[in-house]
Amino acid sequence: MLLLALIAVLNGCSSFPTWIPSSGPSRDQVLEVSAAPEAESLIKVVDVTDPLARRLVASQKRVLFSETLGTKPPKGFAVGPGDVLEVSIWEAPPAALFGTAVIDSRGGIGTSRVTAFPEQMVSSEGHISIPFAGAIPVTGKTPQQVEAEVARRLKDKANQPQVLVRVIRNATSNVTVVGEVATSTRMPLTAKGERLLDALAASGGVRQPVGKMSLQITRGDIVQTLPLDSIIQDPRQNIVLQPGDVITALHQPLSFTALGATGKNEEVFFETQGITLAQALARAGGLQDMRSDARGVFIFRFEEPLVLGTASENQQLTPDGKVPVVYRVDLKDPAMFFIAQGFPMRNKDVMYIATAPGAELQKFLNLVVSAFYPVLNAASLLK
């Protein structure tokens, strides 16, 4: 009779005593706290719908390399300060400005003579020096342009001069690769137009799984990052590099925390490409049949105010300008399984599965029975 009375009382209650063991708040407790007047400006509870899921996907759309960094045509090699050049000059006979002409004894015809000047480094002012031509500005010019300039200056001094300029050491047209790669390196650029994955291969590749790596490109004041998977899958993101680019391979494991009535309570890591709520539920072991409340699936997140579309003057923000939000998912609704396939999980999300009221009642009855059974057993022995 006592147990029947307790069941009748508890059936009319919306919550159970707080001293009953629990993994966290019930579904009603989460909704009650968020609905309290003092919490109105602190916590937002938002039901997950298809329009909301689409808005969240649109808000995290990444800016592609091809849209910003890949718009410039590839630059040809240009000489700069610090480069080492070798200049060779041919002259037609019989005159020889830089040496004695060679006479072919069989035909009496002079042959051209080549003079190779010592290697020289381009000065900080961007000049090299050639006898009888003076200081020649070469910064920003291609080797072919330097050849033409030297020949122009020697036109009236040497006999039909022909000039060849070779780059012995490239010190300016390079890209730098650092981060989670086999070997950090500086890769010289050539007229071929090396691409992003060429630089990654030159450094020996990444040291972590491809799915958990991102590549960051720093070009002047622009810093941009994309998952390595996206670059491999979309050839347009394998952009042509420019001199001075810095490529950083980043290993940034993303994760969410699963708590409550799930198959396992732990931090779950996922790929840089991101995962959906449906995938997150599966990786957390799903909902426990005997404990979980399918209408009480919650995602705790610090969200951007503009994403919610309901900015309020009274809304209190975190120091980094975000809003504490609780997204509620009702898995009793079959349509929610389609929406869950498009709802994106974010790094540092907390997914909490509330315990079902029936499971709380079961725990309470177990406590009651364990407390009164010895008394009833003793009373039956005294009869």
Order of alpha helices (4+ residues) and beta strands (2+ residues): alpha-alpha-beta-alpha-alpha-beta-beta-beta-beta-beta-beta-beta-alpha-beta-beta-beta-alpha-beta-beta-alpha-beta-beta-beta-alpha-beta-alpha-beta-alpha-beta-alpha
